[in-house]
Amino acid sequence: MVLLDGIGAQGSVFNVSMRAPAAVKAECVRQLREMTGLADMSTLGVVPSRDVGGDLASLVTRDESRVGVKPFLVETGALKGAADGFALHAPTTFDNLVKVLRAMQVGKPLLLEGSPGVGKTTLVSTLARVAGHRLVRINLSDQTDLMDLFGTDLPVDDGFAWCDAPFLQALKRGDWVLLDEINLASQSVLEGLNSCLDHRGTVYISELDREFVLSPGFRLFAAQNPLGQGGGRKGLPRSFVNRFTQVFMDELHRDDLHIICNGVYGAHESIAHVLEFNWRMHQATMERREFGSSGAPWEFNLRDVSRFMELALSPSMLENGPKPVDAFVAMLYEQRMRTRSDRHHVRALFRSVFGRDLPSRTPTLHITEDTVQVGHSVLQRRCTATPTRLRALGGQLTYAESLMTCIEKRWMAILVGVAGAGKTALVRWLASVTGNRLVEFAMNAGVDTSELLGGFEQVDVQRHRSRLVEQVSELVDRLVELCEFGSDVRVQAAAHACALLQQVRRADRDALSAVIAQIVLIARESQTESMTDSLGELITAVEQASQAFGVLEAAGRFEWVDGVLVEALERGQWLLLDRANLCSASVLDRLNGLLEPNGVLYVNEDPKRTTPVVPHPEFRIIMAVDPQHGELSRAMRNRGIEICMLPSDNDECLVGDQMAVARSLGVGRELSAAVRGAEPTLTALVQTAVHAAERVQRGFPAWVDEATDSPVIMPAVHPGPLNAAVAVAAWQAQLVEFASQYVPEGVDSCVWPQR
C-alpha cells in the first residue's frame, strides 16, 4: 500500500499508464484484495474514507506515547500535544493523513507531492503539533547552499566561529524537519543530503572533521509541487527519489470543501453557491478551456473559497450587515482575468450559478480626516498622511477598492498590467493618502535572496549613524503629532525637539549622544498616560541605538545587515516588489511560509536570529507584474490576489482621467486631441503632458494639428506674472526669431486655438 500511495508522484513505478492516478490505484487495490483474499480492507486504510462514513475526526487517537489512526501510530514528542483547527474530518484530508501515517511506518524520509493549496505543509505542521514534536521548516531554492543547512564559520565579536544551521540543530535535538520546495534545490544540496537519507543516517561536516548521527525522534519530510508547475522546478534524480517514501496528495473535492467550510465558517447561505461557482470556474478554464487562456494556468481551490467566506463574514464599516457578495466575486474571480472577453464569461457563469447578473458599478471615492473610502472598502488614515500630487483616477477606482480590501485583510496583492497601466502609481497614492511608509524594490534577473533577507557586511559607522538619525526623526515626528494640539508648554517642547533634531543631523559622533539625550528627556517629560504606549517603545529603541552607536567599533569587523524585506517586516512598512516576475521564481518561493495565514519568515542565514520574524501588524507586501515578461510561479500566484488592471472601457471616464493628468501637469483640454484614436497608458499621458507643457512654457508649438498640418500653440501655461496679452506677444516674437528651426517647412504662420 505504501507503493500505491505514491501513484501520481514523480518517479513512481506506476506512472507508465496514461490513466488517471486514482483509477490506477483502484485497479491495484482490487488486484490486492483478490490476491490476499481479504474482503474488508478498511481497517488497513485502503478503502477511501468517504466510503466508510462515520465521524472521521474521532478515529484520530492519542495516548501517552503514540498518536495516529490505528493501526498507523507514531511516537509522541516531548512537547505538549495541541489540537489544531485543521479539518481532519474532511474525507480527502483524512485519506492524505492516513497515507502519511502509513508511510511513516517504513522509517524512511517522506516525499510529499501535490498541487498548490492541497495542504502538504499544513498537514505535516498539524501532525507535528498533535504529536508534540517541534517542526523546523526550511524553504529551499536554487540559491540554497549546504552551509545554509549544516552551518559555516560566521563573524562574531572577536573573529569567526562555527555556527550550526537549522538543519543540523534539528538533527542534534531530534526534531522534525520539513524541506519545502525540494525540487528547487541545486544538485550539490541534494547530494549533500544523501548520507542522512539512507542506511548510514549521518552527516559529515568537513570543516569540523566530525560526523553527526541522527538523534532519536528525528524525522525528515520533503514537499514539492509537480514538475509541470514551472517556476524553475526540475525533476529529482531517480537515485535521490529512491531514498524517500513517496506520497501523492490527492486534491480536495467539492464535498471536502463543503465540509471544511461548514466546520470553519458555520452554515452560511452562500457556501453552496460559492463552491459551485468555484468548481465551474475550474472546469471551464482548466478542463474544458472555454476561456481564460490568457494568463493560464489558473488555480481555483480552497484558498479562494476561504477568502470568499472570510470576506462574506467580515462586518462592514459602512453598514450594519456584511458586505455584498457580488463585490467579492468581482475581486476574486473577474478581475483576475486578463481580457474583457474572459470577464464577460465570468459574468455569464455568475448568472448561471447565482441566478442574477453581476452588477457593473464604479465605486466612489470619499476621503475624511480619519478614513479613506473607495466603494465598500475603508482604510484608516494615520496622522502621518501627507498631501500628494498623485491623483485617484476614475478608471482605477475599481482596482483601488480591491487593493484596499487586500490591505485590510493583510493579503498579498498581485497587480498585473502592461507597463504604464498605473500599478505603481496606484500603490503610491494609496500609501500616501493613508499615511503608510512605502518601500519600493525593483526586481531583476540578478536579484537573489540576500538582497531581500540580508547578509554579512563590514561594519559601517555611517550606516549606523543614518539608522540612528532615522529613529530619532521618527521619535520627534511622533512627539509633534501628539503635542500639536496640546498646551503651550507641550507645543514649545515639541518645537525645541525639532530644533535639536537639526543639530542631530549636523553633530559629530562625540556630540551626538548628548543631543539625543536631550530629545529623549523632552519626550519623557511630555509623556502623558495616553502617550505612554505610543512613545515608550520609540524612546527605548532610541536609547538602545544611541548606546550601541557610542561603543561601536568598525575596524575589521563584520555584522549582519537586514535586507529590505526584513526591515519592512519589523518596521511595519508597505513593500512593493516591482517587476516581480523578472527575478528567479525560486527567490520569491522563499517567501511561501510568510504568505500563509499567520505566516512568519525564517531567516536561517542570520546565526543570532533564533526565532522567526513575525510580521508587524502594519506590514503589507504587494507585487507588480508585467505579463509580457513572464509569470510568477503557480505556488506564488495561488498565495496572492491577482488584480489585472485593464484600461477603462468607459469613454467618459477615460477622457476624464486624461484631463485630470493633463491639468495636474499644466496642460489644457487639448491633450485629448493629441492622443485620440487609442487607449493610452498613464505613462503615455504623463509623457505627452510633460512634453507639451515644456514646449508651451518656452513659447514653442506644443504639437502639430493633424487637420491643418500647422503648429498649434496652447497658451495654457503663462510664464511668470505676465497677463495673457503680454504672454501672447512675447511668444509670437520668439516664434518669429526661431521660425527657421521650429516651424515645419512650407508653413507660413502659426495657428492659435480658438478660445
N, C-alpha and C positions, 0 to 999 in steps of 0.2 A: 504493500500500500504506500510505503514511503516513495517508491519509484513512481507510482501512479500519481502522487501529489505533485510531481514535477512536470507533468504533461503540459505543454504550452510554454515552458520556460526555455531560455536559450540553452542549447546543447543537450536537451533531453533526448534519450534514445527513442522516444515515441514520436518525435516530430517529423518523421518521414511521411506521414499521412497528410493528405490535403484536407481532411475532415476537421471539424471544429474540435478543440481540445476536450470539451465536455462530452461530445459524442464518442471520442476515442476512449476516454476514461470509463464511460458507462459500459462500453463493449468489453473492456478489460475486466471490470468488476463482475460482469455476467460470466465471463470465462472463469474467473477466480472462484465464483460461487459453485460452478459446476465441478471444478477440479477438487475443491475442498469438501464438497457435499454439505456445506452449511446453508441451511435455509434462511436463518436470521443472522445477518452480519451487522445489525445496527449497534450492537454492543462494542464493536470494534471501530465505530465511527465511519463505517463505509457508506452507509445509506445517507443521502442528504438529509439534513435536519428538518427541512420543510416537509419531508415525507413521514418523519417520526412524530412531529407535533409535540404538544405539551409546553411547559414553561422551560425554555432552553436555559435561561439565566440560572435557574435553580440547579442545573447539572454541574455548575462550576463549584467544586468543593475545596475546602481548605481545612487543614488541621495544624498541629504544632510543627510538623516537619515537612509536609508536602502540600502542593496545591495543583489544581488542574481539573481535567474532565476524565473521569475513570474510563478506561484503565491507564490513561496517559497523564502521569503526575510528574512534577519536577520538585526539586528540593527548594525549601524556602530559605531566605537570606536572613541577615542579622537585623535588617530594618523592619519596622512595624508595617505590616501589610495594610494597604488602604484600598477601599472600594473606589471605583472610578466611574465617571459618567459615560464611559464608552458603552455603546449599545450592543452588548454581547447576546441579547435576546433576539437580534435580527438573524434570520436563517443563514444568509451567506456569510455574515460576520462570524457566526458561531462555527460554521464549516471551516473558515480560514483559521480560527483559533485552534480547532481540533487538528488541522494539518500541521500547524506549528508545534503543538504539543507532541504530536506523534513523531515528527522529525527530530525533536529534542531527545527522544529516547535512544537514538542511534549514537549520540555522543560526538558527532562531527559538527563543525560550524554550519550555520544555516544561511542559504542564499535565497532571499525573497524577491520575487519579480512580479510586477503588476503595473497597470496603468496609473497615471497620476490621479490622486483622490480616492484610491481604493482602500487606503488605510494601512499601509505597510508599517510606517513609522509609528503611527498611533497604536496599532495592535501590540507591537513589541514594547512600547512605553507603558501601556496599560498592564501587560503581563508582568513587567518588571515591578511595577508598583504593587500589584496584587501579591506577588511572591516575595516582596520585601527585599529586592535587590536594587543596588544603585546602578543606573544606566548611564553610560558615557556615550554621547552621540558625537560622531566626528563626520563632518561633511567633507568628502573628497572632491578633488578637481584635478585637471591636468597639470596644475602648478603645485600640487601637494608633493612634498618630498618625504623621504624616510625620516629625516630629522624632525618633521612635524608630528610623526607618530611615536618615535622612540626617544628623541631628545638630541641635544647638542651642547657644545660649550657656548655659553652666553655671557655678556658683560655683567659683572656685579660691581659692588662698591670698590673693591680692591683688586680688580683684574677680571679674569674669566673663570667660570666654574661650570661643571656639568649640571644640566637641569633636565630632569625627566619630562618627557612629553606625556600627554593624557593617555595614550595607548599603553605605554609602559607603566604608568601609575596604576591604571586599572588592572593590568596584568598582575602586578605585585599584590594589590588589595583583594583580588578575586571578584571584581565587579563584572557586570555585563557590558559589552561594547557593541555599538551599532555603527557600522561603516556605511554611511548613506552615499548613494550615487557612486557605487564602487566601479561601475563601468566608465567613469570619467577619469579614473586614476591612471597614471603612467605605468609602463611596463616595469620600470625599476621598482616602483612601490609594490606592485603585485608580487614580483619575485622576492622582495624583502620579507613578505608575509608568509612565504611558503613554509618555513620551518615551524611556525606556530600553528599551522593548519593541518599538518599531517601527524604521523605517529610520534614524531620527536617531541612536539609540544614545548619548544624552547625558542628563545630569541637571543641571538648573539649580537652583542654591541662591540664592534671592532675598536671604537675609540676608547672603551673601557677595558677591552680584552676580558669581557665577562659574558657568561651565559646565564640567562634568566629563565626559570622554569615556570610554566603556567600554574598559578595558585589555585587551590581547590575552590570551586564555585565559579571560576571564570568561564564565561560564555561569549562566543563571538557570533554576531549576526551581521549580515551584509544585505543591503537593499539596492535595487536598481530598477529603473524604468526600462521597458522593452527597447531593443536596439533601434526599432523603427521610429522612436520618438525624436530622434535627431538631437541637436544641441551638443555635438561633439562626442556623443556616446559611441563606443566601439565594442565589438564582440570580445568577450573574455576568452583567453586561451583555454582549450579543452583540458589541458593538464591542470590548469588552475581551477576550473569548474569542478573537476572530479574530486577535489578536496572538500567540497561542500555537499550538504544535503539540500537539494533544490526543492523549493515550494513555490508553486504558481498560485498567486492570489486571485480568486475569482472576483469579477466586477459585481457591484451591487445591482440587484434587480429592483423593479418598481415596488414590489411588496416589501423589500428590505427598507427602501427609502420611506415608505409609508409607516412602517413600524418604528423606525428611528425618529421620524418627525413627531409622531404621536407620543413617543416616550419623552422626547426633549421639550417639545413646544406645547404638548397637550392637544386635545381635539380642537382644531381650527377649521373654520368653514372653507378656507382657501386651499388647504393642503391637497385635497383630491385634484382640484383644477391645476394647481401648480405642478404636481407630479406628472399629470397627463401632458401638460404643455411642455415640460422639460423633456419627457420621453419622446414626444413627437418632434421636438427640435433636433434631438439626437438622430432620430430615424431619417428625417428629411435632409439633414446636412451631411451626415456621416455614412449612412447606409444607402439610401436611395439617391443622394446627391442631387436633390431637386434645386437647391440654391446654396449660397454660401461658399462657392468655390474660391472667391477672393478672400484670402486670409485663412483658409482651411489648412490643417485640420483643427476642429473645434473640440472642446471638452464640455459636456453638459452632464454634471454628476452631482454628488451630494453637496459639494461646496456651493453650487448655485442655489439649490433648494434651501440650504441652511441660511444663506444670505437673504433670500427672499423672505423666509419666515422671521428672521431677525428684524427685518425692516417692517414686516406686517404687524409684529407685536410691539414694536417700539412706540412709545407715546409721541404725539406730535406737539411741538411747542406752540403751534398756532391754533390747534383745535382740541376739543375735549377727547375725541376718539382717535383711533390710529390713522396713519396716513393712507391715502388711496392706493389700492393695489395696482392700478394702471401705471402709476409712475414707476413702480418697481420693475414691471415688465419692460418698459421703455429703457430703463437704465441698464438692467442686467442682460437683456437679450437684443432689443432692437438696436441700440447704439453700439453694440459690438460689431454689427455687420458693416462691411466696407463700402457697399454700393446702395443706391436708393432702391434699386430693384429688389435686392435681398431684404431690405427693410420693409418693402411692401409685402413680401412673402411672410415675414414675421407677423405683420398686422393681420394678414388673412388667416394665419394659423391661430392667432389670438381670438379672432372672431369665431372660428370653428370650435374652440375649446370653451371659451368663456361666454359665448352667446351674445356678445356685444362688440362694438367697434372700439379699437384703441384710440382714445381721443388725441387729436393733434392740438397742441397748445404751445404758446410762447410764454414762458414764465416771466414774471415781473420782478424788477429789482427794487428793493427798499432798504435804505441804509439809515440807521439811527445811531445815536451816540453809543449804544451798548451792543447792538446786533447788526448783522448783515443777513438779509433775507433774499433768496432767489427762489421763486416758486414755493415749494414745500420745504426747502432746506434752509436752516437757520444756523448761523455760527456766531458765537460770542466775539465781540471786539475787545481787544486788550488795550490797556492805557497807552501802549507804545504805537498804536496805529497812527500812520502819518499820511498826509495828502500825497497823491501820486499823479503823474501826467498820464499814466495808463488809463484807458477807458474801458468800460464794460460795454461791449458791442452787442447789439440785439441778436445777431446771428449766433452768438456764443453763449447766450444765457441758458439755453437748454443743457449745454455741456457743463457750464458753470454750476448748475444745480446738481448734476450727477457728481461732479468733483467735490462739491461741498458735502454731499452725502457720504462719500468715501472718507473725507476728512473727519466728519462727525463720528463715523463708525470705526475709525482707525484702520481702514482697509487701504491696501496699496492700489493706487490708481495708475493705469497704463494709458496715457494719452497717445493715440495713433493718428497720424495725418502726414500729409506731404510737407515739405519744407515751406515755411511761411504760412501755415494754416493757423497759427496763433497759439500753439501749445504752450510754449514758454511764457508768452505774454499773459496768458490766462492765469498761470500759476503765480507769476509775479504780481499781477493785480490782486489776486485773492490773498496772498501773503501780506501785501502792503495794506489792504483795506481792513484786514483782521488784526494787524499788528504783530504778526509772527515773523521770526527771522528765517529767511530763505537762504539756503546754501546750494549753489549750482555747481555741478561737477559734470564736465563734458567727457563722455566716454569715447574711446577709440580702440583700435585693434591692439594697441600696445599696453593697455591698462591691465594690471594684474591685481591680485588680492591685497598686496601690501599697500597699494595706494588707497584702498578702501578701509582696510583694517589697521594698518600701521606697520612700523618696522623699527629697527635699531638705527640710530643716527648718533653722530658725535654731539656731545653736549654743546649747545649754542646759547650763550648768555643773552644775545639779542632776542632769540625766540622766547626765552623765559620772561624777559622784560616785557615784550609785546603782549604775552598772555596775561601777565600781572596787571599791566595798564588796562587791558580789556576788562578784567574782572573789577578793577576799581571804577572804571567808567560805568559798568553795569550797576554797581552799588550806588553811585551818585545819581544815575538816571532814576533808579527806583526810589531813592530818597526824595528827589524832586517831585516825582509823581505823587508821593504820599503827603508831602508838605505843601503842595501847590495851593491848596485852599485852606490851609491851617492858619494859626495865629501869626502875627507879625514876627515873633521870635523864631518860629519854625521856618518861616519863609526866608528870614535873614540867614539862618543856619544853612539852609539849602543853597543859598547864593554863595555863602562862604565856601561850601564844599565844591561848588562849581569852579570857583577861583583856584582852590587848591588842586583841582583836577588838572588845570592848565600847568601848574607847577610840576605835577607828577610827570607830565609828558616831556617836560624840559629838564627835569632834575637828573643829576648824575647818580651813579649807583650808591655812593656813600650817603647822599641826602635823601634818597628815595624812601627809605623806610620811615624816616621821621615825618615826611609829608603824609605818607599813607596812614601813619598812626593818628595824625590829626583828623583825617577824614573818618577813620573808624570811630574816634572819640565823638565826633559830631553826630555820626549815625546812631551811636548808643544813647547819647543824651536826647536825641529826637525821637527815640522809640516810645511808643505807647503800647498798651495791651493789645490793641487791634493790629499793630505793626510787628509784633514780636515774631510771628511765624514767617512773614514775608521778608523781613530784614535780617533775622537771626542767621539764617543759612548763608546769606551773602556776606555778612560780616565775618563769620567763622572761616569761610573759604578765602576771603581776602587776607585775613590774619595768617592763616596757614601758608598761603602762597608767598606772602611777604617774608615770613620767617625762612622758608625754604630758599627763596632767592638770595637772602642775606648770607647764607652759608654755602651757596652754590660754587662748586669748583669745576671748571671746564677742561682743564688740561688733561689730555689723553684719556678721557672718559667717554663712555657710550651710554645711551639711555633709550628706552622705548618711547616712541612718539606715536600717538594715536593718529589713525587715518581720518579722513573726512567723515566716514560713516560712523565710527565710534564716537567722534566728537559730537556729531548731531544727535546720536542716541543718548548721550549723557547730558547734553545741554538742553534738550527739548526743542531742537530746531527742525525746520522742514528741509528735506533733502531732495533735490531734483536731479535725477540722473538723466541728463540729456543725451540723446542718440544712444540709448542703452543697447540697442541691437548691434552696434558696431564692435563691441568688445566680445571676447570669447564667452559663449554661453555657460561654460563651466565656472567662470568667475562669478557670475550672478547666481548660479545654483548654490554657491556657498552661503547665500542668504536664505535658503529654503527654511531653515529652522526658525529664523527671525520672523518670517512672514506667516507662520502658523498662528492660530488663535492662542493668545497669551505666550507668544514665542519669545525667545531670548537668543542672544548671539554669543557663541563660544569663540573666544579669541585664544586659541591654543598656542599661538606663536609667542604670546607675552607670558614669560615664566612667573611674573609677580601677580598675574590676574588669575586667582584660584577659583573664582566664581564667574558665571556667565554675566554678560552685560544685559541688564534689564532695561528696556526702553523707558525713557522719560515719558510721563503722561502726555506731553505736548509734541512728542516726536511724530513725524509723518514722513513717509517716503513715497515719491512719485516718479514714474518713469515716462520719458517722452521717446517715441519710436517713429521713425520714418520707414514704412514698409517697403519702400523702393530699395532699401539696403539690407533686406533680410528680416527675419522674425526672431523673436525671443523663443526660448525652448518651451515646449508644451507644459512642462512642470512649472515654469515661472509664470506663464500666461494663466495657468489654472489657479495660481495663488493671488492674482490681482483682478481688478475690474477694468476691462478694456472699454475705452471710450474713443470711438473713431470720430474725429472732427471733420465732417464734410461741410463744404460751403453751403450757405443758406439757399434754399430754393424759392424763397420769398423775395421778389424783385424789390419791393418797397423796403424790406429790411436790409437787403444788400446795398441799395443806394444810400440808405440812412447810415449804415456803417462806413461807407465811403466818405460821406460828408463829415462824419464825426472824426475820422482820421485826418481828413483834409483840414478842417478847422483847427484841430489841435496843433497842426504844423504850419498854420498861417496861409493856407490856400483856400480859395473860394469855391463856388459851386461848379466851376469849370472842370474840376478833377474828374467828374463822372464822364464827361465827354472824352477825356483822354484815354479812358480805359473801357469804353463801351464796346459791346460785342464779345465780351469774355467774362470769365469768372475769376477776377484777380485775387491772388492771395493777399494776406495782410502785409507781407513783406513787399510785394509789388506796389501796393497802395502807398506804403510809407516811403519807398524809394522814389516813386513818382512825385509825391507831395513835396519831399525834401528837395528834389531836383528843381521842381517848378518854383518853390519858394526862394531858393538861392538865386535863380536867374532873375526872378522878378525883383528881388532886393537889389540886384546890380543894375536893373533897368533894361535887361535883355528880354527877348521873346521867351515866354515860358515853353511853348511848343508851337507847331505849325498847324493851322486849321486845315482839316482834310478837304473841306468844300472849296476853299479859295486858294489853297496851297500858299497862303500868306502867313507870315509870323503873327502870332496873336500875343499881345501884351496884356497881362491882367494886373491892374493896379490894386491888388488885394492886400499887399503889404506896403505900408507907407514908410519910407526911410526917415527916421528921426521925427521931430515935431512938425515937419512941413505939412501944409494943408494939401488937399488934392490937386488944386490948380498948379501950385508951385512944383509938386512932385511930377505932374504930367509934363510940364515944360522942361524940367531937368532930365527926365527920361528921354524925351524927344531929342534934346540936344546931344545926349550920349549916343543915341542911335545914329544920328547923322555923322558923328565923328567916327564911329566904328562900323558904319554900314558895310564897308567892303569886306569886313571879317565875319559879321554875324547875320547879315541879311542874305538869303539864298540868291543866287544869280538869276536875273530875269524878273525879280520882284521890285517894283518901283517904290512902293510905300508900305508902311505898316498899318495894320488894321486894328483899331481899338474895339473891344467888345462893347456892345450897346448896354447901357445901364438904365 
